[in-house]
Amino acid sequence: MKKIAPLFVGLGAISFGIPASLFKIARHEGVVNGPLLFWSFLSAVIILGIIHVARHHWLRDQQTSWRQIVLVMAAGTASGFTNTFYIQSLKLIPVAAAAVMLMQAVWLSVLLGAVIHRRLPSRLQVVSIILVLVGTVLAAGLFPITQVLSPLGLFFSFLAACAYACTMQFTASLGNNLDALSKTWLLCIGAFLLISIVWGPQIMTAPVTGATIKWGVLIALFSMVFPLVAYSIFMPYLELGIGPILSSLELPSSIVVAFILLGETVSWAQIVGVAVIIFAVILPNVWGVWHQRQLE
């Protein structure tokens, strides 16, 4: 398991980068956002629920309470907000720009963690945050300005990054005594309930088509089921700091998939920007591993 763990965690990160392009393809086929999100999260809840039942890891056997279950489901609403804002941004800006803005969750999560734990970020984290901001300007095509990017689209994708940062922080501090897949299932249930409420009017009025269900299931597999299962099973087998490094493959995956499936252009400035962001994500993790080995 330890030998194949990096492969599956890397594939999970790459999988996270695929749904943005699928959202756009689905829209071109006439699928509207509300039903698409509804069927995506419903599919994830059903598939993860079947896995949960098949593994016989019942919630009542995991020393948890109804209060904790409710809190984990409430934390899952952040994932619902992430997808809601992200899919709105994709109507207005290219996948590459939206994916880069979503990466701002890296430094937003650091800042949120500093507020929650009342501890200032380290110098290395500050350097990483600055590099992420510089990389964003390049990778989003903000410099040099070769295309007009919708400010509203950038704003929606930034809100998605804020929600994603909340997801990372809240899920890290809640339900830690739960089995990883059980926790993931509860988070998806919370997100599904939020999507059902927020998009309720559109879900009730829009016709359910075969394309809606098809793309919903595909997006669920690539954005929730496969990556979350891969992370839950194989991440514990990785050395400290390797997991976040592999997770950074999500961004280049989004841009490459958009280039292949949608024909979106990628400039050299964007490639440099992506490289800077990946370096900013990798730097603190590699430094942490090196520093720990020096202390041993």
C-alpha positions as CSV (number, residue, x, y, z in Angstrom):
1,M,0.0,0.0,0.0
2,K,2.8,2.4,0.9
3,K,4.4,2.0,-2.6
4,I,1.3,2.9,-4.5
5,A,0.1,5.6,-2.0
6,P,1.8,8.5,-3.8
7,L,0.3,7.4,-7.2
8,F,-3.3,7.3,-5.9
9,V,-3.0,10.6,-3.9
10,G,-1.6,12.2,-7.0
11,L,-4.4,10.8,-9.1
12,G,-6.9,12.1,-6.6
13,A,-5.4,15.6,-6.8
14,I,-5.5,15.5,-10.6
15,S,-9.1,14.3,-10.4
16,F,-10.0,17.5,-8.5
17,G,-8.9,19.5,-11.5
18,I,-11.3,17.9,-14.0
19,P,-14.8,19.0,-12.8
20,A,-14.4,22.7,-13.8
21,S,-14.2,21.8,-17.5
22,L,-17.1,19.3,-17.1
23,F,-19.2,22.1,-15.7
24,K,-18.6,24.2,-18.8
25,I,-19.3,21.2,-21.2
26,A,-22.5,20.5,-19.3
27,R,-23.6,24.1,-19.7
28,H,-22.9,23.9,-23.4
29,E,-25.3,21.0,-23.6
30,G,-28.0,23.1,-21.9
31,V,-27.7,21.8,-18.4
32,V,-28.5,24.5,-15.8
33,N,-26.4,25.0,-12.6
34,G,-29.0,24.1,-9.9
35,P,-30.0,20.6,-11.1
36,L,-26.3,19.9,-12.1
37,L,-25.1,20.6,-8.5
38,F,-28.1,18.8,-7.0
39,W,-27.4,15.6,-9.0
40,S,-23.6,15.9,-8.3
41,F,-24.0,16.0,-4.6
42,L,-26.9,13.5,-4.5
43,S,-24.8,11.0,-6.5
44,A,-21.8,11.5,-4.1
45,V,-24.1,11.0,-1.1
46,I,-25.5,7.8,-2.6
47,I,-22.2,6.3,-3.7
48,L,-20.4,7.2,-0.4
49,G,-23.4,5.9,1.5
50,I,-23.2,2.6,-0.3
51,I,-19.5,2.4,0.5
52,H,-20.2,3.3,4.1
53,V,-22.8,0.5,4.5
54,A,-20.6,-2.0,2.7
55,R,-17.7,-1.4,5.1
56,H,-20.0,-1.8,8.1
57,H,-18.4,1.2,9.8
58,W,-21.6,2.4,11.5
59,L,-21.7,5.8,13.1
60,R,-23.0,4.4,16.4
61,D,-19.8,2.3,16.7
62,Q,-17.5,5.3,16.3
63,Q,-18.0,6.9,19.8
64,T,-19.7,10.0,18.4
65,S,-22.8,12.0,19.4
66,W,-25.6,13.5,17.5
67,R,-24.2,16.9,18.2
68,Q,-20.9,16.0,16.6
69,I,-22.7,14.5,13.6
70,V,-24.7,17.7,13.1
71,L,-21.6,19.9,13.4
72,V,-19.7,17.8,10.8
73,M,-22.7,18.1,8.4
74,A,-22.9,21.8,9.1
75,A,-19.2,22.1,8.2
76,G,-20.0,20.3,4.9
77,T,-22.1,23.3,3.9
78,A,-18.9,25.2,3.2
79,S,-18.2,22.7,0.4
80,G,-21.7,23.5,-1.0
81,F,-20.9,27.2,-1.0
82,T,-17.5,26.5,-2.7
83,N,-19.3,24.7,-5.6
84,T,-22.0,27.3,-5.8
85,F,-19.7,30.2,-6.1
86,Y,-17.3,28.3,-8.3
87,I,-19.9,27.3,-10.9
88,Q,-21.1,30.9,-11.0
89,S,-17.6,32.1,-11.7
90,L,-17.2,29.7,-14.6
91,K,-20.0,31.4,-16.4
92,L,-17.9,34.6,-16.6
93,I,-14.2,33.7,-16.7
94,P,-12.1,30.9,-18.2
95,V,-11.4,27.7,-16.2
96,A,-7.7,28.6,-15.8
97,A,-8.5,32.0,-14.1
98,A,-11.2,30.4,-11.9
99,A,-8.8,27.6,-10.9
100,V,-6.0,30.0,-10.0
101,M,-8.4,32.1,-7.9
102,L,-9.6,29.0,-6.1
103,M,-5.9,28.3,-5.1
104,Q,-6.1,31.4,-2.9
105,A,-7.6,29.1,-0.4
106,V,-4.0,28.1,0.4
107,W,-3.1,31.4,2.0
108,L,-6.7,32.1,3.2
109,S,-6.6,28.9,5.1
110,V,-3.4,29.9,6.8
111,L,-4.8,33.3,7.8
112,L,-8.1,31.7,9.1
113,G,-6.1,29.1,11.0
114,A,-4.0,32.0,12.6
115,V,-7.2,33.7,13.7
116,I,-8.8,30.5,15.1
117,H,-5.7,29.4,16.9
118,R,-4.6,32.9,17.8
119,R,-1.1,32.3,16.4
120,L,0.6,34.4,13.8
121,P,1.8,32.7,10.5
122,S,5.5,31.9,10.3
123,R,7.9,33.9,8.1
124,L,7.9,31.0,5.6
125,Q,4.1,31.0,5.4
126,V,4.1,34.8,4.8
127,V,6.7,34.3,1.9
128,S,4.4,31.5,0.5
129,I,1.4,33.8,0.7
130,I,3.3,36.6,-1.2
131,L,4.4,34.1,-3.9
132,V,0.8,32.8,-4.3
133,L,-0.4,36.4,-4.9
134,V,2.4,37.0,-7.4
135,G,1.6,33.7,-9.2
136,T,-2.1,34.6,-9.3
137,V,-1.5,37.8,-11.1
138,L,0.5,35.9,-13.8
139,A,-1.6,32.8,-14.0
140,A,-4.9,34.5,-14.1
141,G,-3.7,36.6,-17.1
142,L,-3.8,39.8,-15.1
143,F,-0.3,40.8,-16.3
144,P,0.3,41.4,-19.1
145,I,-3.4,42.1,-19.7
146,T,-4.3,40.2,-22.9
147,Q,-8.0,39.6,-22.2
148,V,-10.8,41.2,-20.3
149,L,-11.6,39.2,-17.1
150,S,-15.0,39.8,-15.5
151,P,-14.5,41.4,-12.0
152,L,-17.7,39.6,-10.9
153,G,-16.3,36.3,-12.1
154,L,-13.1,36.9,-10.2
155,F,-15.1,37.9,-7.2
156,F,-17.3,34.7,-7.3
157,S,-14.1,32.5,-7.6
158,F,-12.5,34.3,-4.7
159,L,-15.7,33.7,-2.6
160,A,-15.3,30.0,-3.6
161,A,-11.7,30.1,-2.3
162,C,-12.9,31.6,1.0
163,A,-15.5,28.8,1.3
164,Y,-12.9,26.2,0.4
165,A,-10.5,27.6,3.1
166,C,-13.4,27.3,5.6
167,T,-13.9,23.7,4.5
168,M,-10.2,22.8,5.1
169,Q,-10.2,24.5,8.6
170,F,-13.5,23.2,9.9
171,T,-13.1,19.7,8.6
172,A,-9.7,19.5,10.2
173,S,-11.0,20.4,13.6
174,L,-14.4,18.5,13.6
175,G,-15.2,14.8,13.9
176,N,-11.6,13.6,14.2
177,N,-12.7,10.4,16.0
178,L,-14.9,9.4,13.0
179,D,-13.7,7.0,10.3
180,A,-12.4,9.1,7.3
181,L,-15.0,7.8,4.8
182,S,-17.8,8.2,7.4
183,K,-16.8,11.8,7.9
184,T,-16.6,12.5,4.2
185,W,-20.1,11.0,3.8
186,L,-21.5,13.4,6.5
187,L,-19.8,16.4,4.9
188,C,-21.3,15.5,1.5
189,I,-24.8,15.2,3.2
190,G,-24.4,18.7,4.7
191,A,-23.3,20.1,1.3
192,F,-26.2,18.3,-0.4
193,L,-28.7,19.9,2.0
194,L,-27.3,23.4,1.4
195,I,-27.4,22.9,-2.4
196,S,-31.0,21.7,-2.2
197,I,-32.0,24.9,-0.3
198,V,-30.0,27.5,-2.2
199,W,-30.9,26.1,-5.6
200,G,-34.4,24.8,-4.6
201,P,-36.4,27.1,-7.0
202,Q,-34.3,26.2,-10.0
203,I,-34.2,22.5,-9.1
204,M,-38.0,22.5,-8.9
205,T,-38.7,24.2,-12.2
206,A,-35.9,23.0,-14.4
207,P,-36.5,19.8,-16.3
208,V,-34.5,16.7,-15.4
209,T,-32.7,15.4,-18.5
210,G,-30.4,12.5,-19.1
211,A,-27.6,15.0,-19.7
212,T,-28.1,16.5,-16.2
213,I,-27.9,13.1,-14.5
214,K,-25.0,12.0,-16.7
215,W,-22.8,15.1,-16.0
216,G,-23.9,15.1,-12.3
217,V,-22.7,11.6,-11.7
218,L,-19.4,12.2,-13.6
219,I,-18.7,15.4,-11.6
220,A,-19.5,13.6,-8.4
221,L,-17.0,10.9,-9.3
222,F,-14.2,13.3,-10.2
223,S,-14.8,16.0,-7.6
224,M,-15.8,14.0,-4.5
225,V,-15.9,10.2,-4.6
226,F,-12.6,9.2,-6.2
227,P,-10.3,11.9,-4.7
228,L,-11.9,11.8,-1.2
229,V,-11.7,8.0,-1.1
230,A,-8.1,8.1,-2.4
231,Y,-7.1,10.7,0.2
232,S,-8.8,8.8,3.0
233,I,-7.3,5.5,2.2
234,F,-3.8,6.4,0.9
235,M,-2.9,9.7,2.6
236,P,-2.0,8.1,5.9
237,Y,0.7,6.0,4.2
238,L,2.6,9.1,3.0
239,E,5.5,10.8,4.8
240,L,4.8,14.1,6.5
241,G,4.4,16.9,4.0
242,I,4.2,14.8,0.9
243,G,0.4,14.8,0.8
244,P,0.0,18.6,0.4
245,I,2.8,18.6,-2.3
246,L,0.9,16.0,-4.4
247,S,-2.4,17.9,-3.7
248,S,-1.0,20.9,-5.6
249,L,-1.3,18.9,-8.8
250,E,-5.0,20.1,-8.9
251,L,-4.1,23.5,-10.4
252,P,-2.1,22.4,-13.4
253,S,-4.6,19.6,-13.9
254,S,-7.4,22.2,-14.2
255,I,-5.5,24.2,-16.8
256,V,-4.3,21.2,-18.8
257,V,-7.8,19.7,-18.9
258,A,-9.3,23.0,-19.9
259,F,-6.7,23.2,-22.7
260,I,-7.5,19.7,-24.0
261,L,-11.3,19.6,-23.6
262,L,-12.2,23.3,-24.1
263,G,-9.4,24.5,-26.2
264,E,-8.6,27.4,-23.8
265,T,-5.4,29.1,-24.6
266,V,-2.5,29.1,-22.1
267,S,0.2,31.8,-22.3
268,W,3.8,31.5,-21.1
269,A,3.0,34.1,-18.4
270,Q,0.2,31.7,-17.1
271,I,2.6,28.8,-17.1
272,V,5.1,30.8,-15.1
273,G,2.3,31.9,-12.7
274,V,1.3,28.2,-12.2
275,A,4.9,27.3,-11.5
276,V,5.2,30.1,-8.9
277,I,2.0,29.0,-7.1
278,I,3.1,25.3,-7.0
279,F,6.5,26.4,-5.7
280,A,4.7,28.5,-3.0
281,V,2.6,25.4,-2.0
282,I,5.6,23.1,-2.0
283,L,8.1,25.3,-0.2
284,P,6.7,25.2,3.4
285,N,6.1,21.5,3.2
286,V,9.5,20.6,1.9
287,W,11.1,23.0,4.5
288,G,9.0,21.3,7.2
289,V,10.1,17.8,6.3
290,W,13.8,18.9,6.0
291,H,13.6,20.8,9.4
292,Q,12.1,17.8,11.1
293,R,14.8,15.5,9.8
294,Q,17.5,17.9,11.1
295,L,16.0,17.7,14.6
296,E,15.9,13.9,14.6
